[in-house]
Amino acid sequence: MSFKLHDSSTAPSGSKPLLEAVQKKFGFIPNLMKVFAESPVAMQAYLTVAEIFEKSTFTPVERQLVLLSVSYANKCEYCVAVHSVLAKGIPDTDKKWVDDLRQGKVLADPKLQALVNFTKSLVAERGFVNEGAIQAFVSTGYTNENILEIIAAIGLKTISNYTNHLAHTPLDEAFQSEKWAAK
């Protein structure tokens, strides 16, 4: 089965205002949103959870590293590229953090590495992380609130990662500079 890349002329009526909002916010409509447009419910769910996650207590850099970590763990080539571009566009981001994460290397910042490790562990263990992993995470200054926010991010990325796996979403030109292949 193939998925269509919708635009405002082919999308279901419930997706058209969502596509317009995405166009207004980003200046273009990423291919993932064109795929999501097939289902106004899926598109609205993704956009809503994304908006909520933006309000988390994490810094913009931490948010992108969480989203990138989930996408890396799920081997989502599309989302790893997108979040690499977005992370590198944040002024406080050390681009080496992004490159190291993408290559499975240890980040030089121990607190951010703890964030990456815990996020990947939650994905790999489907939430059944051991007490030692939790303690290692909170000992770096993170909190139970952060744990729950990571779970929200995993929900967000599960929606997009699984969609990309099924749809084989083509990578947009805007993200080609960070194209990535899962190992």
Backbone bond lengths (Angstrom), bond angles and torsions (degrees), N, CA, C in turn:
res aa  C-N    CA-C-N  psi(-1)  N-CA   C-N-CA  omega(-1)  CA-C   N-CA-C  phi
1 M - - - 1.456 - - 1.517 108.58 -
2 S 1.299 116.15 139.05 1.466 119.73 177.44 1.523 109.46 -113.30
3 F 1.303 114.61 152.95 1.459 121.62 179.01 1.520 109.01 -107.62
4 K 1.296 115.31 140.77 1.452 121.79 -178.45 1.522 110.18 -87.04
5 L 1.320 116.02 145.94 1.460 121.85 170.81 1.529 106.43 -93.11
6 H 1.319 115.83 102.93 1.457 120.87 -176.04 1.526 112.45 -81.69
7 D 1.313 113.87 155.00 1.460 121.42 167.32 1.525 106.48 -128.02
8 S 1.305 117.32 -174.48 1.462 119.59 -174.86 1.532 112.99 -65.26
9 S 1.321 117.42 -18.42 1.468 118.96 179.47 1.534 112.53 -86.72
10 T 1.338 117.80 -20.88 1.467 119.83 -177.23 1.525 113.57 -112.25
11 A 1.318 117.02 -13.59 1.469 120.74 -176.04 1.530 110.96 -72.28
12 P 1.328 116.09 150.59 1.466 119.37 172.20 1.533 109.52 -58.57
13 S 1.305 116.61 152.79 1.472 120.24 -174.87 1.524 112.75 -57.25
14 G 1.329 117.94 -33.97 1.458 120.28 -179.97 1.520 114.05 -68.47
15 S 1.322 117.14 -20.35 1.467 121.35 179.89 1.526 113.10 -91.65
16 K 1.311 117.17 -19.55 1.468 119.88 -174.50 1.531 113.08 -59.00
17 P 1.333 120.62 -46.30 1.463 118.60 178.31 1.534 112.47 -66.74
18 L 1.325 116.81 -28.98 1.463 120.53 177.55 1.524 110.45 -69.31
19 L 1.322 116.58 -42.04 1.466 120.48 176.41 1.527 110.78 -61.97
20 E 1.320 116.40 -40.78 1.467 120.35 178.70 1.526 111.03 -63.29
21 A 1.327 117.03 -40.70 1.466 121.25 179.23 1.534 110.55 -65.46
22 V 1.331 117.04 -40.96 1.465 121.02 178.18 1.528 109.71 -64.01
23 Q 1.322 116.80 -44.45 1.466 121.91 178.57 1.533 110.10 -58.11
24 K 1.308 116.11 -43.96 1.470 121.05 -178.74 1.532 110.93 -66.39
25 K 1.328 116.94 -40.60 1.464 121.35 -176.78 1.528 112.32 -72.45
26 F 1.336 117.85 -43.16 1.457 121.38 -172.65 1.531 114.78 -104.98
27 G 1.324 117.03 -12.00 1.456 119.84 -178.36 1.527 112.99 84.35
28 F 1.318 117.18 -5.16 1.455 123.42 174.93 1.528 107.19 -160.86
29 I 1.311 116.18 170.67 1.463 120.17 178.92 1.526 107.87 -109.80
30 P 1.346 116.88 108.21 1.464 119.61 178.32 1.532 111.22 -59.84
31 N 1.313 115.32 150.43 1.466 120.64 -177.53 1.529 112.66 -57.57
32 L 1.323 117.82 -34.15 1.468 118.92 177.66 1.527 110.56 -59.31
33 M 1.324 117.33 -41.60 1.470 120.63 179.10 1.520 110.57 -66.70
34 K 1.317 116.48 -33.15 1.470 120.39 177.09 1.524 110.79 -66.03
35 V 1.330 116.37 -35.67 1.466 120.30 175.68 1.525 109.47 -70.02
36 F 1.346 116.54 -48.92 1.464 121.05 179.99 1.525 112.22 -56.36
37 A 1.323 117.33 -29.59 1.470 120.87 -176.17 1.527 112.35 -57.69
38 E 1.317 117.46 -20.70 1.473 120.63 176.12 1.526 110.96 -56.72
39 S 1.342 115.76 -33.09 1.458 121.15 -178.22 1.524 109.93 -126.74
40 P 1.324 117.84 105.71 1.461 119.57 176.90 1.534 112.30 -55.33
41 V 1.326 117.45 -33.87 1.465 120.96 179.48 1.530 110.82 -65.26
42 A 1.331 117.43 -49.32 1.466 120.85 -179.92 1.525 110.83 -63.37
43 M 1.318 116.20 -41.55 1.461 119.91 -179.34 1.525 110.61 -64.81
44 Q 1.324 116.70 -45.36 1.460 120.90 179.45 1.525 110.82 -64.20
45 A 1.322 117.04 -40.29 1.470 120.39 178.59 1.517 110.39 -60.45
46 Y 1.309 117.23 -47.88 1.463 121.33 -179.67 1.526 111.04 -61.57
47 L 1.317 116.63 -50.28 1.476 120.33 -177.77 1.524 111.82 -63.48
48 T 1.315 117.50 -36.83 1.461 121.26 -179.91 1.524 111.18 -67.74
49 V 1.324 116.71 -47.87 1.464 119.50 -179.74 1.532 110.17 -65.77
50 A 1.327 117.38 -36.64 1.471 120.54 177.04 1.527 110.80 -61.44
51 E 1.313 116.06 -43.79 1.467 120.72 179.02 1.525 110.99 -63.63
52 I 1.311 116.46 -40.75 1.469 120.84 178.63 1.530 110.38 -65.49
53 F 1.337 117.40 -44.36 1.465 120.10 -179.01 1.527 111.66 -62.61
54 E 1.307 117.23 -30.31 1.471 120.72 176.92 1.534 111.52 -61.10
55 K 1.322 117.08 -21.06 1.472 121.97 -179.17 1.529 111.76 -91.80
56 S 1.324 117.81 4.94 1.464 120.61 -178.17 1.525 110.26 -65.20
57 T 1.319 115.54 169.81 1.467 120.84 179.70 1.528 112.70 -79.06
58 F 1.316 117.42 -6.44 1.458 120.89 178.34 1.528 110.96 -70.86
59 T 1.322 116.47 150.97 1.457 121.24 172.62 1.528 108.22 -69.98
60 P 1.327 117.90 163.64 1.467 119.00 176.35 1.539 112.72 -55.44
61 V 1.322 117.52 -39.47 1.462 120.93 179.01 1.533 109.82 -64.66
62 E 1.327 117.08 -47.29 1.466 120.39 179.38 1.520 111.40 -60.60
63 R 1.345 116.77 -41.52 1.471 119.12 178.74 1.521 110.94 -58.48
64 Q 1.321 116.86 -46.17 1.464 119.62 -179.04 1.526 111.24 -66.26
65 L 1.335 117.28 -37.16 1.464 119.38 178.41 1.530 111.35 -66.87
66 V 1.330 117.38 -35.72 1.467 120.42 175.58 1.536 109.25 -64.06
67 L 1.324 117.41 -49.55 1.465 121.24 -178.53 1.528 111.05 -63.32
68 L 1.308 116.05 -38.27 1.457 121.15 177.63 1.525 110.87 -67.55
69 S 1.327 116.78 -39.85 1.477 121.08 179.13 1.522 111.74 -64.10
70 V 1.328 116.85 -43.08 1.471 120.06 178.09 1.526 109.59 -63.19
71 S 1.314 116.37 -45.74 1.468 120.56 -178.99 1.520 111.41 -64.28
72 Y 1.330 117.17 -37.97 1.465 121.81 175.80 1.529 109.69 -62.94
73 A 1.324 116.39 -47.96 1.469 120.76 -179.52 1.527 111.47 -61.58
74 N 1.322 116.73 -34.89 1.467 121.70 179.45 1.532 112.98 -88.34
75 K 1.322 116.59 1.66 1.471 122.84 178.99 1.528 112.46 56.47
76 C 1.327 115.22 41.76 1.471 119.65 179.27 1.527 109.45 -92.79
77 E 1.305 115.44 100.67 1.461 121.33 -176.56 1.523 112.14 -61.30
78 Y 1.315 117.09 -39.71 1.464 120.97 179.73 1.529 110.42 -62.18
79 C 1.331 117.09 -53.05 1.461 120.36 -175.12 1.522 112.96 -70.29
80 V 1.323 118.76 -31.67 1.465 119.74 175.53 1.525 109.06 -62.27
81 A 1.308 117.61 -43.55 1.467 120.56 178.42 1.530 111.05 -63.22
82 V 1.329 116.43 -47.60 1.470 120.42 -178.19 1.525 111.03 -60.58
83 H 1.330 116.88 -49.58 1.468 119.09 -176.25 1.520 112.10 -72.85
84 S 1.321 118.06 -22.05 1.459 120.49 172.65 1.520 110.01 -67.12
85 V 1.320 116.75 -45.82 1.466 120.86 177.76 1.528 110.25 -62.56
86 L 1.330 116.51 -46.75 1.465 119.75 -178.86 1.526 111.50 -63.50
87 A 1.331 117.48 -43.76 1.466 120.61 -179.91 1.519 111.30 -63.19
88 K 1.319 116.88 -44.84 1.459 120.08 -178.94 1.521 112.24 -67.64
89 G 1.321 116.92 -17.98 1.462 121.01 177.71 1.518 113.98 -82.63
90 I 1.327 117.79 -7.00 1.466 121.84 178.43 1.525 107.80 -86.40
91 P 1.326 117.49 125.70 1.473 120.21 -175.79 1.532 115.09 -53.04
92 D 1.333 118.97 -34.63 1.465 121.15 -176.73 1.524 113.92 -82.90
93 T 1.309 118.07 1.23 1.460 120.76 -175.88 1.523 111.09 -83.62
94 D 1.312 115.68 127.98 1.459 120.83 168.58 1.528 105.08 -81.78
95 K 1.305 117.47 114.04 1.465 121.93 -175.83 1.533 111.74 -57.86
96 K 1.323 117.33 -26.10 1.463 120.88 177.58 1.524 110.81 -64.55
97 W 1.330 118.53 -33.16 1.470 121.02 176.33 1.526 109.76 -57.72
98 V 1.322 114.97 -46.49 1.465 120.28 -178.13 1.526 110.11 -64.94
99 D 1.321 116.00 -47.56 1.464 119.64 -179.37 1.526 111.50 -62.48
100 D 1.335 116.60 -41.81 1.461 119.78 179.16 1.530 111.28 -64.66
101 L 1.316 117.32 -42.79 1.469 120.51 178.73 1.526 110.01 -60.40
102 R 1.312 116.84 -45.14 1.472 121.94 -179.10 1.524 112.16 -62.17
103 Q 1.334 116.41 -27.76 1.464 121.53 -178.76 1.527 112.50 -96.83
104 G 1.324 116.74 2.34 1.454 120.29 179.90 1.517 113.33 74.90
105 K 1.318 116.98 19.08 1.466 121.84 179.98 1.529 110.14 -91.30
106 V 1.315 115.63 166.20 1.459 122.38 178.66 1.526 109.33 -79.86
107 L 1.323 116.21 134.15 1.460 121.26 176.05 1.525 109.30 -76.48
108 A 1.314 116.81 145.49 1.465 121.68 -178.72 1.529 112.04 -67.83
109 D 1.314 117.72 -24.14 1.469 121.91 -179.77 1.531 108.51 -89.17
110 P 1.357 118.06 112.88 1.469 120.59 -175.66 1.534 114.09 -60.96
111 K 1.327 117.45 -36.59 1.465 119.39 -179.38 1.528 110.19 -67.69
112 L 1.322 116.69 -44.07 1.467 119.73 178.60 1.520 111.01 -67.00
113 Q 1.333 117.04 -34.37 1.466 119.51 176.46 1.525 110.09 -64.77
114 A 1.330 116.96 -38.41 1.474 120.47 176.85 1.529 110.14 -62.13
115 L 1.330 116.83 -38.70 1.466 121.80 177.66 1.531 110.32 -63.14
116 V 1.315 116.03 -46.58 1.462 121.17 179.09 1.528 110.31 -62.96
117 N 1.340 116.60 -48.07 1.476 120.41 -178.96 1.518 111.57 -59.10
118 F 1.334 116.13 -46.69 1.457 119.07 -176.78 1.525 110.95 -66.31
119 T 1.320 116.73 -41.63 1.468 120.62 178.95 1.528 110.58 -60.87
120 K 1.328 116.68 -49.15 1.465 120.31 179.39 1.533 110.95 -61.90
121 S 1.326 116.48 -37.42 1.460 120.70 179.53 1.525 111.09 -65.24
122 L 1.327 116.67 -43.07 1.465 119.99 177.51 1.524 111.18 -59.03
123 V 1.327 116.85 -41.80 1.466 120.62 179.52 1.532 109.66 -66.60
124 A 1.318 115.94 -51.07 1.466 120.42 -175.58 1.526 112.28 -63.07
125 E 1.319 115.96 -37.38 1.463 120.56 -176.50 1.528 112.80 -95.03
126 R 1.341 116.29 3.87 1.464 122.44 179.67 1.527 111.99 52.95
127 G 1.345 114.12 38.01 1.462 120.74 177.08 1.512 114.82 91.97
128 F 1.319 117.77 -10.80 1.460 120.87 -178.07 1.531 111.37 -90.40
129 V 1.338 116.85 53.32 1.467 119.94 178.78 1.518 109.46 -77.70
130 N 1.316 115.62 150.49 1.462 118.97 -178.50 1.531 110.98 -81.51
131 E 1.293 115.25 165.65 1.469 121.51 -177.63 1.525 111.54 -60.12
132 G 1.324 117.00 -34.11 1.468 120.13 178.45 1.520 112.23 -62.08
133 A 1.327 117.06 -39.70 1.463 121.02 178.38 1.529 110.64 -66.00
134 I 1.322 115.95 -39.40 1.468 120.00 178.38 1.528 109.53 -64.79
135 Q 1.331 116.85 -46.64 1.461 120.64 -179.33 1.524 111.74 -63.75
136 A 1.319 117.22 -39.52 1.471 120.50 177.25 1.522 110.63 -61.17
137 F 1.321 116.03 -37.87 1.466 120.68 179.81 1.525 111.22 -69.93
138 V 1.318 117.79 -52.21 1.470 119.74 -176.44 1.519 112.04 -70.87
139 S 1.313 118.51 -22.49 1.472 120.25 178.95 1.524 111.96 -67.60
140 T 1.326 117.42 -15.60 1.467 120.55 178.38 1.529 112.07 -91.34
141 G 1.334 116.72 1.76 1.461 119.73 177.45 1.513 114.83 110.67
142 Y 1.315 116.90 -3.91 1.455 119.39 176.37 1.529 109.50 -81.70
143 T 1.323 116.08 168.42 1.462 121.61 -171.29 1.526 111.45 -129.52
144 N 1.328 115.07 173.29 1.468 120.20 173.50 1.522 110.67 -61.28
145 E 1.327 117.39 -34.52 1.460 120.57 176.08 1.527 109.88 -59.33
146 N 1.322 116.92 -42.59 1.462 120.36 178.28 1.530 111.56 -63.36
147 I 1.323 116.93 -37.38 1.468 120.23 178.01 1.529 109.93 -59.90
148 L 1.318 116.19 -45.68 1.470 119.76 -179.98 1.525 111.31 -67.19
149 E 1.327 117.25 -33.81 1.466 120.18 177.21 1.530 110.97 -67.88
150 I 1.312 117.21 -35.59 1.467 120.23 175.82 1.526 109.81 -64.50
151 I 1.320 116.45 -40.22 1.467 119.69 177.69 1.533 110.21 -61.12
152 A 1.324 117.26 -39.98 1.469 120.12 175.77 1.527 110.56 -61.61
153 A 1.325 116.61 -40.99 1.467 120.77 178.92 1.525 110.78 -65.37
154 I 1.321 116.90 -37.59 1.468 120.09 177.21 1.530 109.87 -62.81
155 G 1.323 117.13 -40.10 1.467 120.05 175.64 1.520 111.27 -60.42
156 L 1.323 115.86 -44.88 1.463 121.57 179.05 1.526 110.95 -59.62
157 K 1.315 116.01 -49.80 1.460 120.05 -177.04 1.522 112.44 -73.15
158 T 1.323 118.07 -26.43 1.456 119.65 175.04 1.529 109.06 -62.28
159 I 1.318 116.53 -42.14 1.466 120.36 178.28 1.526 110.45 -58.79
160 S 1.323 116.72 -49.39 1.467 119.29 -175.92 1.526 112.39 -78.37
161 N 1.331 117.84 -41.90 1.468 119.65 -178.77 1.526 111.33 -61.03
162 Y 1.324 116.66 -47.46 1.466 119.58 -178.65 1.535 111.25 -66.31
163 T 1.320 116.17 -37.11 1.466 119.54 176.89 1.527 109.96 -61.80
164 N 1.322 116.16 -45.29 1.469 119.36 -179.93 1.521 111.88 -64.57
165 H 1.328 117.23 -37.24 1.466 119.62 177.95 1.531 110.44 -61.86
166 L 1.324 116.30 -44.34 1.469 120.24 -178.07 1.525 112.71 -73.89
167 A 1.331 116.01 -39.44 1.467 120.36 -173.79 1.530 113.18 -87.99
168 H 1.330 116.96 -12.88 1.466 120.10 -174.62 1.533 109.71 50.53
169 T 1.326 114.12 50.63 1.463 121.69 -175.37 1.525 110.63 -56.71
170 P 1.335 117.12 123.63 1.464 118.96 178.37 1.537 110.46 -69.97
171 L 1.325 114.82 140.35 1.456 120.50 -178.95 1.525 110.26 -72.81
172 D 1.318 115.60 129.83 1.460 122.00 179.44 1.527 110.50 -67.48
173 E 1.309 115.86 153.88 1.462 121.93 176.91 1.533 111.04 -56.09
174 A 1.323 117.06 -37.29 1.468 121.50 -177.73 1.524 112.93 -61.87
175 F 1.342 117.84 -19.04 1.460 121.46 -176.37 1.530 113.24 -114.22
176 Q 1.322 116.87 2.30 1.466 120.90 -177.01 1.526 113.41 -59.61
177 S 1.325 117.52 -29.91 1.473 120.35 -177.61 1.529 111.71 -63.56
178 E 1.341 117.60 -20.16 1.455 121.78 -179.39 1.529 112.68 -117.07
179 K 1.333 115.54 25.99 1.461 119.89 178.96 1.526 108.76 -51.83
180 W 1.333 115.77 140.50 1.462 121.24 -175.20 1.511 109.40 -140.51
181 A 1.309 116.02 144.51 1.470 120.84 176.54 1.520 109.13 -118.84
182 A 1.313 116.21 128.64 1.457 121.39 178.75 1.521 109.84 -66.10
183 K 1.325 115.17 147.41 1.473 120.37 178.56 1.492 110.46 -102.13
